[in-house]
Amino acid sequence: MKVKLEVTKIGKRLHEGTYEIDDLKTFGAAFEDVWAKVRESCMAKSTSIGALMDTMHESVIDELNGATLKLTRL
């Protein structure tokens, strides 16, 4: 089934996308895409090599901590 996946945190949209989710594999692939997009966003905010290394390992979890996930069937 086609779904819209929204990830928000404190009223800020971290990610929004449309995915075909039919099973465990496609569900995982949708969230893999969310991880990659949030990671790219965190990396874009990095201002130094040290900050970039922190981003690679911790910032995605920090960014997603407390986020709300919403799936809407289309």
mmCIF file of the N, C-alpha and C atoms, coordinates in Angstrom:
data_MODEL
# 
_entry.id   MODEL 
# 
loop_
_atom_site.group_PDB 
_atom_site.id 
_atom_site.type_symbol 
_atom_site.label_atom_id 
_atom_site.label_alt_id 
_atom_site.label_comp_id 
_atom_site.label_asym_id 
_atom_site.label_entity_id 
_atom_site.label_seq_id 
_atom_site.pdbx_PDB_ins_code 
_atom_site.Cartn_x 
_atom_site.Cartn_y 
_atom_site.Cartn_z 
_atom_site.occupancy 
_atom_site.B_iso_or_equiv 
_atom_site.pdbx_formal_charge 
_atom_site.auth_seq_id 
_atom_site.auth_comp_id 
_atom_site.auth_asym_id 
_atom_site.auth_atom_id 
_atom_site.pdbx_PDB_model_num 
ATOM 1   N N  . MET A 1 1  ? 0.837  -1.174 0.000  1.00 0.00 ? 1  MET A N  1 
ATOM 2   C CA . MET A 1 1  ? 0.000  0.000  0.000  1.00 0.00 ? 1  MET A CA 1 
ATOM 3   C C  . MET A 1 1  ? 0.880  1.235  0.000  1.00 0.00 ? 1  MET A C  1 
ATOM 4   N N  . LYS A 1 2  ? 0.387  2.279  -0.580 1.00 0.00 ? 2  LYS A N  1 
ATOM 5   C CA . LYS A 1 2  ? 1.117  3.540  -0.637 1.00 0.00 ? 2  LYS A CA 1 
ATOM 6   C C  . LYS A 1 2  ? 0.789  4.342  0.617  1.00 0.00 ? 2  LYS A C  1 
ATOM 7   N N  . VAL A 1 3  ? 1.844  4.851  1.276  1.00 0.00 ? 3  VAL A N  1 
ATOM 8   C CA . VAL A 1 3  ? 1.659  5.637  2.493  1.00 0.00 ? 3  VAL A CA 1 
ATOM 9   C C  . VAL A 1 3  ? 2.520  6.898  2.444  1.00 0.00 ? 3  VAL A C  1 
ATOM 10  N N  . LYS A 1 4  ? 2.048  7.903  3.148  1.00 0.00 ? 4  LYS A N  1 
ATOM 11  C CA . LYS A 1 4  ? 2.842  9.109  3.367  1.00 0.00 ? 4  LYS A CA 1 
ATOM 12  C C  . LYS A 1 4  ? 3.430  8.979  4.755  1.00 0.00 ? 4  LYS A C  1 
ATOM 13  N N  . LEU A 1 5  ? 4.734  9.168  4.857  1.00 0.00 ? 5  LEU A N  1 
ATOM 14  C CA . LEU A 1 5  ? 5.449  9.070  6.121  1.00 0.00 ? 5  LEU A CA 1 
ATOM 15  C C  . LEU A 1 5  ? 5.959  10.453 6.484  1.00 0.00 ? 5  LEU A C  1 
ATOM 16  N N  . GLU A 1 6  ? 5.565  10.935 7.657  1.00 0.00 ? 6  GLU A N  1 
ATOM 17  C CA . GLU A 1 6  ? 6.012  12.235 8.140  1.00 0.00 ? 6  GLU A CA 1 
ATOM 18  C C  . GLU A 1 6  ? 6.744  12.045 9.467  1.00 0.00 ? 6  GLU A C  1 
ATOM 19  N N  . VAL A 1 7  ? 7.864  12.721 9.610  1.00 0.00 ? 7  VAL A N  1 
ATOM 20  C CA . VAL A 1 7  ? 8.624  12.712 10.852 1.00 0.00 ? 7  VAL A CA 1 
ATOM 21  C C  . VAL A 1 7  ? 8.739  14.165 11.295 1.00 0.00 ? 7  VAL A C  1 
ATOM 22  N N  . THR A 1 8  ? 8.209  14.469 12.482 1.00 0.00 ? 8  THR A N  1 
ATOM 23  C CA . THR A 1 8  ? 8.260  15.832 13.002 1.00 0.00 ? 8  THR A CA 1 
ATOM 24  C C  . THR A 1 8  ? 8.807  15.817 14.428 1.00 0.00 ? 8  THR A C  1 
ATOM 25  N N  . LYS A 1 9  ? 9.361  16.967 14.803 1.00 0.00 ? 9  LYS A N  1 
ATOM 26  C CA . LYS A 1 9  ? 9.862  17.123 16.168 1.00 0.00 ? 9  LYS A CA 1 
ATOM 27  C C  . LYS A 1 9  ? 9.668  18.572 16.569 1.00 0.00 ? 9  LYS A C  1 
ATOM 28  N N  . ILE A 1 10 ? 8.929  18.772 17.621 1.00 0.00 ? 10 ILE A N  1 
ATOM 29  C CA . ILE A 1 10 ? 8.634  20.105 18.152 1.00 0.00 ? 10 ILE A CA 1 
ATOM 30  C C  . ILE A 1 10 ? 8.105  21.015 17.032 1.00 0.00 ? 10 ILE A C  1 
ATOM 31  N N  . GLY A 1 11 ? 7.184  20.487 16.250 1.00 0.00 ? 11 GLY A N  1 
ATOM 32  C CA . GLY A 1 11 ? 6.547  21.267 15.190 1.00 0.00 ? 11 GLY A CA 1 
ATOM 33  C C  . GLY A 1 11 ? 7.383  21.460 13.939 1.00 0.00 ? 11 GLY A C  1 
ATOM 34  N N  . LYS A 1 12 ? 8.607  20.938 13.914 1.00 0.00 ? 12 LYS A N  1 
ATOM 35  C CA . LYS A 1 12 ? 9.489  21.076 12.754 1.00 0.00 ? 12 LYS A CA 1 
ATOM 36  C C  . LYS A 1 12 ? 9.485  19.766 11.968 1.00 0.00 ? 12 LYS A C  1 
ATOM 37  N N  . ARG A 1 13 ? 9.279  19.842 10.670 1.00 0.00 ? 13 ARG A N  1 
ATOM 38  C CA . ARG A 1 13 ? 9.280  18.648 9.840  1.00 0.00 ? 13 ARG A CA 1 
ATOM 39  C C  . ARG A 1 13 ? 10.727 18.231 9.558  1.00 0.00 ? 13 ARG A C  1 
ATOM 40  N N  . LEU A 1 14 ? 11.077 17.027 9.971  1.00 0.00 ? 14 LEU A N  1 
ATOM 41  C CA . LEU A 1 14 ? 12.401 16.488 9.698  1.00 0.00 ? 14 LEU A CA 1 
ATOM 42  C C  . LEU A 1 14 ? 12.430 15.748 8.367  1.00 0.00 ? 14 LEU A C  1 
ATOM 43  N N  . HIS A 1 15 ? 11.297 15.133 8.006  1.00 0.00 ? 15 HIS A N  1 
ATOM 44  C CA . HIS A 1 15 ? 11.222 14.378 6.755  1.00 0.00 ? 15 HIS A CA 1 
ATOM 45  C C  . HIS A 1 15 ? 9.757  14.146 6.392  1.00 0.00 ? 15 HIS A C  1 
ATOM 46  N N  . GLU A 1 16 ? 9.511  14.117 5.099  1.00 0.00 ? 16 GLU A N  1 
ATOM 47  C CA . GLU A 1 16 ? 8.203  13.722 4.585  1.00 0.00 ? 16 GLU A CA 1 
ATOM 48  C C  . GLU A 1 16 ? 8.436  13.027 3.261  1.00 0.00 ? 16 GLU A C  1 
ATOM 49  N N  . GLY A 1 17 ? 7.795  11.892 3.068  1.00 0.00 ? 17 GLY A N  1 
ATOM 50  C CA . GLY A 1 17 ? 7.948  11.164 1.812  1.00 0.00 ? 17 GLY A CA 1 
ATOM 51  C C  . GLY A 1 17 ? 6.804  10.203 1.598  1.00 0.00 ? 17 GLY A C  1 
ATOM 52  N N  . THR A 1 18 ? 6.670  9.758  0.367  1.00 0.00 ? 18 THR A N  1 
ATOM 53  C CA . THR A 1 18 ? 5.651  8.778  0.003  1.00 0.00 ? 18 THR A CA 1 
ATOM 54  C C  . THR A 1 18 ? 6.358  7.474  -0.330 1.00 0.00 ? 18 THR A C  1 
ATOM 55  N N  . TYR A 1 19 ? 5.854  6.383  0.231  1.00 0.00 ? 19 TYR A N  1 
ATOM 56  C CA . TYR A 1 19 ? 6.497  5.081  0.090  1.00 0.00 ? 19 TYR A CA 1 
ATOM 57  C C  . TYR A 1 19 ? 5.456  4.006  -0.197 1.00 0.00 ? 19 TYR A C  1 
ATOM 58  N N  . GLU A 1 20 ? 5.905  2.970  -0.884 1.00 0.00 ? 20 GLU A N  1 
ATOM 59  C CA . GLU A 1 20 ? 5.101  1.768  -1.078 1.00 0.00 ? 20 GLU A CA 1 
ATOM 60  C C  . GLU A 1 20 ? 5.546  0.787  -0.001 1.00 0.00 ? 20 GLU A C  1 
ATOM 61  N N  . ILE A 1 21 ? 4.679  0.522  0.970  1.00 0.00 ? 21 ILE A N  1 
ATOM 62  C CA . ILE A 1 21 ? 5.013  -0.369 2.080  1.00 0.00 ? 21 ILE A CA 1 
ATOM 63  C C  . ILE A 1 21 ? 4.061  -1.553 2.064  1.00 0.00 ? 21 ILE A C  1 
ATOM 64  N N  . ASP A 1 22 ? 4.643  -2.730 1.823  1.00 0.00 ? 22 ASP A N  1 
ATOM 65  C CA . ASP A 1 22 ? 3.832  -3.945 1.736  1.00 0.00 ? 22 ASP A CA 1 
ATOM 66  C C  . ASP A 1 22 ? 4.266  -5.032 2.716  1.00 0.00 ? 22 ASP A C  1 
ATOM 67  N N  . ASP A 1 23 ? 5.490  -4.904 3.242  1.00 0.00 ? 23 ASP A N  1 
ATOM 68  C CA . ASP A 1 23 ? 6.012  -5.955 4.107  1.00 0.00 ? 23 ASP A CA 1 
ATOM 69  C C  . ASP A 1 23 ? 7.155  -5.394 4.955  1.00 0.00 ? 23 ASP A C  1 
ATOM 70  N N  . LEU A 1 24 ? 7.773  -6.261 5.712  1.00 0.00 ? 24 LEU A N  1 
ATOM 71  C CA . LEU A 1 24 ? 8.863  -5.853 6.604  1.00 0.00 ? 24 LEU A CA 1 
ATOM 72  C C  . LEU A 1 24 ? 10.014 -5.202 5.829  1.00 0.00 ? 24 LEU A C  1 
ATOM 73  N N  . LYS A 1 25 ? 10.342 -5.761 4.682  1.00 0.00 ? 25 LYS A N  1 
ATOM 74  C CA . LYS A 1 25 ? 11.468 -5.244 3.896  1.00 0.00 ? 25 LYS A CA 1 
ATOM 75  C C  . LYS A 1 25 ? 11.192 -3.828 3.392  1.00 0.00 ? 25 LYS A C  1 
ATOM 76  N N  . THR A 1 26 ? 10.009 -3.570 2.868  1.00 0.00 ? 26 THR A N  1 
ATOM 77  C CA . THR A 1 26 ? 9.698  -2.232 2.349  1.00 0.00 ? 26 THR A CA 1 
ATOM 78  C C  . THR A 1 26 ? 9.481  -1.241 3.488  1.00 0.00 ? 26 THR A C  1 
ATOM 79  N N  . PHE A 1 27 ? 8.988  -1.709 4.635  1.00 0.00 ? 27 PHE A N  1 
ATOM 80  C CA . PHE A 1 27 ? 8.871  -0.854 5.811  1.00 0.00 ? 27 PHE A CA 1 
ATOM 81  C C  . PHE A 1 27 ? 10.260 -0.418 6.260  1.00 0.00 ? 27 PHE A C  1 
ATOM 82  N N  . GLY A 1 28 ? 11.192 -1.358 6.334  1.00 0.00 ? 28 GLY A N  1 
ATOM 83  C CA . GLY A 1 28 ? 12.558 -1.049 6.713  1.00 0.00 ? 28 GLY A CA 1 
ATOM 84  C C  . GLY A 1 28 ? 13.234 -0.106 5.727  1.00 0.00 ? 28 GLY A C  1 
ATOM 85  N N  . ALA A 1 29 ? 12.964 -0.303 4.436  1.00 0.00 ? 29 ALA A N  1 
ATOM 86  C CA . ALA A 1 29 ? 13.555 0.558  3.412  1.00 0.00 ? 29 ALA A CA 1 
ATOM 87  C C  . ALA A 1 29 ? 13.064 2.001  3.554  1.00 0.00 ? 29 ALA A C  1 
ATOM 88  N N  . ALA A 1 30 ? 11.808 2.175  3.908  1.00 0.00 ? 30 ALA A N  1 
ATOM 89  C CA . ALA A 1 30 ? 11.270 3.526  4.107  1.00 0.00 ? 30 ALA A CA 1 
ATOM 90  C C  . ALA A 1 30 ? 11.998 4.219  5.259  1.00 0.00 ? 30 ALA A C  1 
ATOM 91  N N  . PHE A 1 31 ? 12.212 3.509  6.344  1.00 0.00 ? 31 PHE A N  1 
ATOM 92  C CA . PHE A 1 31 ? 12.890 4.113  7.490  1.00 0.00 ? 31 PHE A CA 1 
ATOM 93  C C  . PHE A 1 31 ? 14.399 4.247  7.252  1.00 0.00 ? 31 PHE A C  1 
ATOM 94  N N  . GLU A 1 32 ? 14.947 3.422  6.396  1.00 0.00 ? 32 GLU A N  1 
ATOM 95  C CA . GLU A 1 32 ? 16.340 3.603  5.982  1.00 0.00 ? 32 GLU A CA 1 
ATOM 96  C C  . GLU A 1 32 ? 16.481 4.931  5.240  1.00 0.00 ? 32 GLU A C  1 
ATOM 97  N N  . ASP A 1 33 ? 15.495 5.248  4.402  1.00 0.00 ? 33 ASP A N  1 
ATOM 98  C CA . ASP A 1 33 ? 15.502 6.519  3.686  1.00 0.00 ? 33 ASP A CA 1 
ATOM 99  C C  . ASP A 1 33 ? 15.388 7.691  4.657  1.00 0.00 ? 33 ASP A C  1 
ATOM 100 N N  . VAL A 1 34 ? 14.533 7.564  5.659  1.00 0.00 ? 34 VAL A N  1 
ATOM 101 C CA . VAL A 1 34 ? 14.404 8.615  6.683  1.00 0.00 ? 34 VAL A CA 1 
ATOM 102 C C  . VAL A 1 34 ? 15.752 8.835  7.362  1.00 0.00 ? 34 VAL A C  1 
ATOM 103 N N  . TRP A 1 35 ? 16.412 7.754  7.768  1.00 0.00 ? 35 TRP A N  1 
ATOM 104 C CA . TRP A 1 35 ? 17.719 7.853  8.431  1.00 0.00 ? 35 TRP A CA 1 
ATOM 105 C C  . TRP A 1 35 ? 18.700 8.607  7.540  1.00 0.00 ? 35 TRP A C  1 
ATOM 106 N N  . ALA A 1 36 ? 18.762 8.227  6.259  1.00 0.00 ? 36 ALA A N  1 
ATOM 107 C CA . ALA A 1 36 ? 19.704 8.854  5.326  1.00 0.00 ? 36 ALA A CA 1 
ATOM 108 C C  . ALA A 1 36 ? 19.415 10.342 5.151  1.00 0.00 ? 36 ALA A C  1 
ATOM 109 N N  . LYS A 1 37 ? 18.151 10.716 5.034  1.00 0.00 ? 37 LYS A N  1 
ATOM 110 C CA . LYS A 1 37 ? 17.790 12.120 4.844  1.00 0.00 ? 37 LYS A CA 1 
ATOM 111 C C  . LYS A 1 37 ? 18.099 12.949 6.089  1.00 0.00 ? 37 LYS A C  1 
ATOM 112 N N  . VAL A 1 38 ? 17.796 12.413 7.258  1.00 0.00 ? 38 VAL A N  1 
ATOM 113 C CA . VAL A 1 38 ? 18.085 13.134 8.500  1.00 0.00 ? 38 VAL A CA 1 
ATOM 114 C C  . VAL A 1 38 ? 19.600 13.251 8.673  1.00 0.00 ? 38 VAL A C  1 
ATOM 115 N N  . ARG A 1 39 ? 20.330 12.211 8.341  1.00 0.00 ? 39 ARG A N  1 
ATOM 116 C CA . ARG A 1 39 ? 21.793 12.252 8.439  1.00 0.00 ? 39 ARG A CA 1 
ATOM 117 C C  . ARG A 1 39 ? 22.371 13.324 7.516  1.00 0.00 ? 39 ARG A C  1 
ATOM 118 N N  . GLU A 1 40 ? 21.860 13.397 6.282  1.00 0.00 ? 40 GLU A N  1 
ATOM 119 C CA . GLU A 1 40 ? 22.311 14.430 5.340  1.00 0.00 ? 40 GLU A CA 1 
ATOM 120 C C  . GLU A 1 40 ? 22.061 15.823 5.909  1.00 0.00 ? 40 GLU A C  1 
ATOM 121 N N  . SER A 1 41 ? 20.895 16.004 6.501  1.00 0.00 ? 41 SER A N  1 
ATOM 122 C CA . SER A 1 41 ? 20.555 17.290 7.100  1.00 0.00 ? 41 SER A CA 1 
ATOM 123 C C  . SER A 1 41 ? 21.502 17.638 8.245  1.00 0.00 ? 41 SER A C  1 
ATOM 124 N N  . CYS A 1 42 ? 21.805 16.655 9.087  1.00 0.00 ? 42 CYS A N  1 
ATOM 125 C CA . CYS A 1 42 ? 22.727 16.881 10.205 1.00 0.00 ? 42 CYS A CA 1 
ATOM 126 C C  . CYS A 1 42 ? 24.121 17.202 9.692  1.00 0.00 ? 42 CYS A C  1 
ATOM 127 N N  . MET A 1 43 ? 24.553 16.500 8.658  1.00 0.00 ? 43 MET A N  1 
ATOM 128 C CA . MET A 1 43 ? 25.885 16.738 8.108  1.00 0.00 ? 43 MET A CA 1 
ATOM 129 C C  . MET A 1 43 ? 25.986 18.130 7.510  1.00 0.00 ? 43 MET A C  1 
ATOM 130 N N  . ALA A 1 44 ? 24.906 18.604 6.911  1.00 0.00 ? 44 ALA A N  1 
ATOM 131 C CA . ALA A 1 44 ? 24.910 19.937 6.307  1.00 0.00 ? 44 ALA A CA 1 
ATOM 132 C C  . ALA A 1 44 ? 25.080 21.023 7.366  1.00 0.00 ? 44 ALA A C  1 
ATOM 133 N N  . LYS A 1 45 ? 24.688 20.730 8.607  1.00 0.00 ? 45 LYS A N  1 
ATOM 134 C CA . LYS A 1 45 ? 24.807 21.695 9.696  1.00 0.00 ? 45 LYS A CA 1 
ATOM 135 C C  . LYS A 1 45 ? 26.204 21.692 10.325 1.00 0.00 ? 45 LYS A C  1 
ATOM 136 N N  . SER A 1 46 ? 27.023 20.701 10.014 1.00 0.00 ? 46 SER A N  1 
ATOM 137 C CA . SER A 1 46 ? 28.354 20.580 10.609 1.00 0.00 ? 46 SER A CA 1 
ATOM 138 C C  . SER A 1 46 ? 29.244 21.723 10.163 1.00 0.00 ? 46 SER A C  1 
ATOM 139 N N  . THR A 1 47 ? 30.034 22.236 11.099 1.00 0.00 ? 47 THR A N  1 
ATOM 140 C CA . THR A 1 47 ? 30.904 23.371 10.791 1.00 0.00 ? 47 THR A CA 1 
ATOM 141 C C  . THR A 1 47 ? 32.382 23.030 10.885 1.00 0.00 ? 47 THR A C  1 
ATOM 142 N N  . SER A 1 48 ? 32.708 21.795 11.309 1.00 0.00 ? 48 SER A N  1 
ATOM 143 C CA . SER A 1 48 ? 34.112 21.402 11.428 1.00 0.00 ? 48 SER A CA 1 
ATOM 144 C C  . SER A 1 48 ? 34.216 19.890 11.267 1.00 0.00 ? 48 SER A C  1 
ATOM 145 N N  . ILE A 1 49 ? 35.428 19.385 11.128 1.00 0.00 ? 49 ILE A N  1 
ATOM 146 C CA . ILE A 1 49 ? 35.647 17.941 11.014 1.00 0.00 ? 49 ILE A CA 1 
ATOM 147 C C  . ILE A 1 49 ? 35.181 17.231 12.282 1.00 0.00 ? 49 ILE A C  1 
ATOM 148 N N  . GLY A 1 50 ? 35.467 17.794 13.434 1.00 0.00 ? 50 GLY A N  1 
ATOM 149 C CA . GLY A 1 50 ? 35.025 17.193 14.696 1.00 0.00 ? 50 GLY A CA 1 
ATOM 150 C C  . GLY A 1 50 ? 33.510 17.117 14.781 1.00 0.00 ? 50 GLY A C  1 
ATOM 151 N N  . ALA A 1 51 ? 32.851 18.193 14.374 1.00 0.00 ? 51 ALA A N  1 
ATOM 152 C CA . ALA A 1 51 ? 31.381 18.201 14.371 1.00 0.00 ? 51 ALA A CA 1 
ATOM 153 C C  . ALA A 1 51 ? 30.849 17.177 13.381 1.00 0.00 ? 51 ALA A C  1 
ATOM 154 N N  . LEU A 1 52 ? 31.525 17.042 12.242 1.00 0.00 ? 52 LEU A N  1 
ATOM 155 C CA . LEU A 1 52 ? 31.103 16.056 11.241 1.00 0.00 ? 52 LEU A CA 1 
ATOM 156 C C  . LEU A 1 52 ? 31.212 14.646 11.805 1.00 0.00 ? 52 LEU A C  1 
ATOM 157 N N  . MET A 1 53 ? 32.284 14.334 12.514 1.00 0.00 ? 53 MET A N  1 
ATOM 158 C CA . MET A 1 53 ? 32.440 13.005 13.110 1.00 0.00 ? 53 MET A CA 1 
ATOM 159 C C  . MET A 1 53 ? 31.350 12.743 14.146 1.00 0.00 ? 53 MET A C  1 
ATOM 160 N N  . ASP A 1 54 ? 31.027 13.750 14.950 1.00 0.00 ? 54 ASP A N  1 
ATOM 161 C CA . ASP A 1 54 ? 29.936 13.601 15.913 1.00 0.00 ? 54 ASP A CA 1 
ATOM 162 C C  . ASP A 1 54 ? 28.632 13.342 15.191 1.00 0.00 ? 54 ASP A C  1 
ATOM 163 N N  . THR A 1 55 ? 28.406 14.058 14.102 1.00 0.00 ? 55 THR A N  1 
ATOM 164 C CA . THR A 1 55 ? 27.186 13.900 13.319 1.00 0.00 ? 55 THR A CA 1 
ATOM 165 C C  . THR A 1 55 ? 27.058 12.482 12.806 1.00 0.00 ? 55 THR A C  1 
ATOM 166 N N  . MET A 1 56 ? 28.142 11.938 12.331 1.00 0.00 ? 56 MET A N  1 
ATOM 167 C CA . MET A 1 56 ? 28.101 10.595 11.763 1.00 0.00 ? 56 MET A CA 1 
ATOM 168 C C  . MET A 1 56 ? 27.669 9.557  12.786 1.00 0.00 ? 56 MET A C  1 
ATOM 169 N N  . HIS A 1 57 ? 27.972 9.785  14.041 1.00 0.00 ? 57 HIS A N  1 
ATOM 170 C CA . HIS A 1 57 ? 27.727 8.763  15.041 1.00 0.00 ? 57 HIS A CA 1 
ATOM 171 C C  . HIS A 1 57 ? 26.575 9.063  16.001 1.00 0.00 ? 57 HIS A C  1 
ATOM 172 N N  . GLU A 1 58 ? 26.315 10.309 16.293 1.00 0.00 ? 58 GLU A N  1 
ATOM 173 C CA . GLU A 1 58 ? 25.353 10.612 17.348 1.00 0.00 ? 58 GLU A CA 1 
ATOM 174 C C  . GLU A 1 58 ? 24.212 11.527 16.928 1.00 0.00 ? 58 GLU A C  1 
ATOM 175 N N  . SER A 1 59 ? 24.444 12.442 16.024 1.00 0.00 ? 59 SER A N  1 
ATOM 176 C CA . SER A 1 59 ? 23.462 13.479 15.743 1.00 0.00 ? 59 SER A CA 1 
ATOM 177 C C  . SER A 1 59 ? 22.148 12.959 15.177 1.00 0.00 ? 59 SER A C  1 
ATOM 178 N N  . VAL A 1 60 ? 22.190 11.884 14.405 1.00 0.00 ? 60 VAL A N  1 
ATOM 179 C CA . VAL A 1 60 ? 20.940 11.353 13.847 1.00 0.00 ? 60 VAL A CA 1 
ATOM 180 C C  . VAL A 1 60 ? 20.042 10.866 14.981 1.00 0.00 ? 60 VAL A C  1 
ATOM 181 N N  . ILE A 1 61 ? 20.626 10.134 15.915 1.00 0.00 ? 61 ILE A N  1 
ATOM 182 C CA . ILE A 1 61 ? 19.846 9.662  17.069 1.00 0.00 ? 61 ILE A CA 1 
ATOM 183 C C  . ILE A 1 61 ? 19.327 10.851 17.868 1.00 0.00 ? 61 ILE A C  1 
ATOM 184 N N  . ASP A 1 62 ? 20.185 11.839 18.106 1.00 0.00 ? 62 ASP A N  1 
ATOM 185 C CA . ASP A 1 62 ? 19.762 13.030 18.837 1.00 0.00 ? 62 ASP A CA 1 
ATOM 186 C C  . ASP A 1 62 ? 18.623 13.743 18.104 1.00 0.00 ? 62 ASP A C  1 
ATOM 187 N N  . GLU A 1 63 ? 18.742 13.850 16.799 1.00 0.00 ? 63 GLU A N  1 
ATOM 188 C CA . GLU A 1 63 ? 17.720 14.541 16.008 1.00 0.00 ? 63 GLU A CA 1 
ATOM 189 C C  . GLU A 1 63 ? 16.391 13.785 16.036 1.00 0.00 ? 63 GLU A C  1 
ATOM 190 N N  . LEU A 1 64 ? 16.442 12.459 15.985 1.00 0.00 ? 64 LEU A N  1 
ATOM 191 C CA . LEU A 1 64 ? 15.218 11.656 15.979 1.00 0.00 ? 64 LEU A CA 1 
ATOM 192 C C  . LEU A 1 64 ? 14.643 11.412 17.372 1.00 0.00 ? 64 LEU A C  1 
ATOM 193 N N  . ASN A 1 65 ? 15.449 11.629 18.417 1.00 0.00 ? 65 ASN A N  1 
ATOM 194 C CA . ASN A 1 65 ? 14.981 11.417 19.781 1.00 0.00 ? 65 ASN A CA 1 
ATOM 195 C C  . ASN A 1 65 ? 13.799 12.336 20.074 1.00 0.00 ? 65 ASN A C  1 
ATOM 196 N N  . GLY A 1 66 ? 12.669 11.760 20.398 1.00 0.00 ? 66 GLY A N  1 
ATOM 197 C CA . GLY A 1 66 ? 11.470 12.528 20.706 1.00 0.00 ? 66 GLY A CA 1 
ATOM 198 C C  . GLY A 1 66 ? 10.639 12.898 19.494 1.00 0.00 ? 66 GLY A C  1 
ATOM 199 N N  . ALA A 1 67 ? 11.062 12.448 18.312 1.00 0.00 ? 67 ALA A N  1 
ATOM 200 C CA . ALA A 1 67 ? 10.320 12.769 17.091 1.00 0.00 ? 67 ALA A CA 1 
ATOM 201 C C  . ALA A 1 67 ? 9.022  11.952 17.028 1.00 0.00 ? 67 ALA A C  1 
ATOM 202 N N  . THR A 1 68 ? 8.073  12.471 16.276 1.00 0.00 ? 68 THR A N  1 
ATOM 203 C CA . THR A 1 68 ? 6.800  11.812 16.058 1.00 0.00 ? 68 THR A CA 1 
ATOM 204 C C  . THR A 1 68 ? 6.752  11.291 14.637 1.00 0.00 ? 68 THR A C  1 
ATOM 205 N N  . LEU A 1 69 ? 6.357  10.038 14.484 1.00 0.00 ? 69 LEU A N  1 
ATOM 206 C CA . LEU A 1 69 ? 6.191  9.427  13.174 1.00 0.00 ? 69 LEU A CA 1 
ATOM 207 C C  . LEU A 1 69 ? 4.714  9.318  12.863 1.00 0.00 ? 69 LEU A C  1 
ATOM 208 N N  . LYS A 1 70 ? 4.340  9.688  11.647 1.00 0.00 ? 70 LYS A N  1 
ATOM 209 C CA . LYS A 1 70 ? 2.941  9.592  11.249 1.00 0.00 ? 70 LYS A CA 1 
ATOM 210 C C  . LYS A 1 70 ? 2.881  8.914  9.890  1.00 0.00 ? 70 LYS A C  1 
ATOM 211 N N  . LEU A 1 71 ? 2.103  7.828  9.815  1.00 0.00 ? 71 LEU A N  1 
ATOM 212 C CA . LEU A 1 71 ? 1.866  7.112  8.569  1.00 0.00 ? 71 LEU A CA 1 
ATOM 213 C C  . LEU A 1 71 ? 0.421  7.367  8.153  1.00 0.00 ? 71 LEU A C  1 
ATOM 214 N N  . THR A 1 72 ? 0.233  7.798  6.906  1.00 0.00 ? 72 THR A N  1 
ATOM 215 C CA . THR A 1 72 ? -1.101 8.041  6.386  1.00 0.00 ? 72 THR A CA 1 
ATOM 216 C C  . THR A 1 72 ? -1.282 7.221  5.120  1.00 0.00 ? 72 THR A C  1 
ATOM 217 N N  . ARG A 1 73 ? -2.293 6.386  5.106  1.00 0.00 ? 73 ARG A N  1 
ATOM 218 C CA . ARG A 1 73 ? -2.584 5.574  3.919  1.00 0.00 ? 73 ARG A CA 1 
ATOM 219 C C  . ARG A 1 73 ? -3.091 6.482  2.807  1.00 0.00 ? 73 ARG A C  1 
ATOM 220 N N  . LEU A 1 74 ? -2.533 6.319  1.622  1.00 0.00 ? 74 LEU A N  1 
ATOM 221 C CA . LEU A 1 74 ? -2.958 7.131  0.474  1.00 0.00 ? 74 LEU A CA 1 
ATOM 222 C C  . LEU A 1 74 ? -3.827 6.319  -0.463 1.00 0.00 ? 74 LEU A C  1 
# 
